[in-house]
């Protein structure tokens, strides 16, 4: 039997809706989850933003039409700006 302190932690499941016109950006953003630039110092980890070189790779791999890159990039930046205060716990 597993003691309560040793029981595996189950991640919270959060359901949410994504409007169809935002699906590509949300999918790209989730796919870039490991592509954050971080500064690690004595104060801990500080997220600086997405690695934009990785964004271009993601756009290519997901076959986003090149004509859509500028708007998709701006949409990713909007999500990035919203995520940074949460990641850095400055809300």
C-alpha positions as CSV (number, residue, x, y, z in Angstrom):
1,X,0.0,0.0,0.0
2,X,1.3,3.5,-0.9
3,X,1.4,6.0,2.0
4,X,-0.5,9.2,1.4
5,X,2.8,11.2,1.3
6,X,4.1,8.8,-1.4
7,X,1.0,8.7,-3.6
8,X,1.6,10.0,-7.1
9,X,0.4,13.5,-7.8
10,X,-2.2,13.7,-10.5
11,X,-2.1,16.9,-12.6
12,X,-5.2,19.0,-12.6
13,X,-7.4,18.7,-15.6
14,X,-8.6,22.0,-16.9
15,X,-11.1,22.0,-19.8
16,X,-11.4,25.1,-21.8
17,X,-12.8,26.0,-25.2
18,X,-10.7,27.4,-28.0
19,X,-12.4,29.3,-30.8
20,X,-11.6,27.7,-34.2
21,X,-9.9,30.8,-35.5
22,X,-7.4,30.6,-32.6
23,X,-6.7,26.9,-32.7
24,X,-3.6,27.2,-34.8
25,X,-2.0,29.7,-32.4
26,X,-3.0,27.8,-29.3
27,X,-1.6,24.5,-30.8
28,X,1.7,26.2,-31.7
29,X,1.9,27.8,-28.2
30,X,1.4,24.5,-26.5
31,X,4.0,22.9,-28.9
32,X,6.5,25.5,-27.8
33,X,6.1,24.7,-24.1
34,X,9.8,23.7,-23.9
35,X,11.1,26.6,-25.9
36,X,11.2,29.4,-23.2
37,X,14.2,31.5,-22.6
38,X,14.9,31.5,-18.9
39,X,17.3,33.2,-16.6
40,X,18.3,31.1,-13.6
41,X,19.9,33.0,-10.7
42,X,19.9,33.2,-6.9
43,X,16.4,34.5,-7.0
44,X,15.2,31.4,-8.9
45,X,13.9,31.0,-12.4
46,X,12.8,34.0,-14.5
47,X,11.0,33.4,-17.8
48,X,12.1,36.0,-20.4
49,X,10.0,34.9,-23.4
50,X,9.8,32.4,-26.2
51,X,12.9,31.5,-28.2
52,X,11.8,33.1,-31.5
53,X,14.1,30.9,-33.5
54,X,12.1,27.9,-32.3
55,X,8.9,29.8,-33.3
56,X,10.1,29.9,-36.9
57,X,10.9,26.1,-36.8
58,X,7.4,25.4,-35.4
59,X,5.8,27.5,-38.1
60,X,7.6,25.5,-40.7
61,X,7.0,22.1,-39.2
62,X,3.3,22.8,-38.8
63,X,3.2,24.0,-42.4
64,X,1.7,27.3,-41.6
65,X,1.4,29.2,-44.9
66,X,4.2,31.8,-45.0
67,X,1.6,34.6,-45.7
68,X,0.1,33.8,-42.3
69,X,3.4,34.0,-40.3
70,X,3.2,37.7,-39.4
71,X,-0.3,37.5,-37.8
72,X,0.4,34.1,-36.2
73,X,3.6,35.5,-34.7
74,X,1.7,38.5,-33.3
75,X,-0.9,36.1,-31.9
76,X,1.8,34.0,-30.2
77,X,3.3,37.2,-28.7
78,X,-0.1,38.1,-27.3
79,X,-0.2,34.6,-25.6
80,X,3.4,35.0,-24.5
81,X,2.7,38.4,-22.8
82,X,-0.3,36.9,-21.0
83,X,1.7,33.9,-19.9
84,X,4.8,35.7,-18.6
85,X,3.3,37.1,-15.4
86,X,1.8,33.7,-14.6
87,X,5.1,31.9,-15.2
88,X,7.0,34.4,-13.2
89,X,4.3,34.5,-10.5
90,X,3.9,38.3,-10.7
91,X,0.1,38.4,-10.9
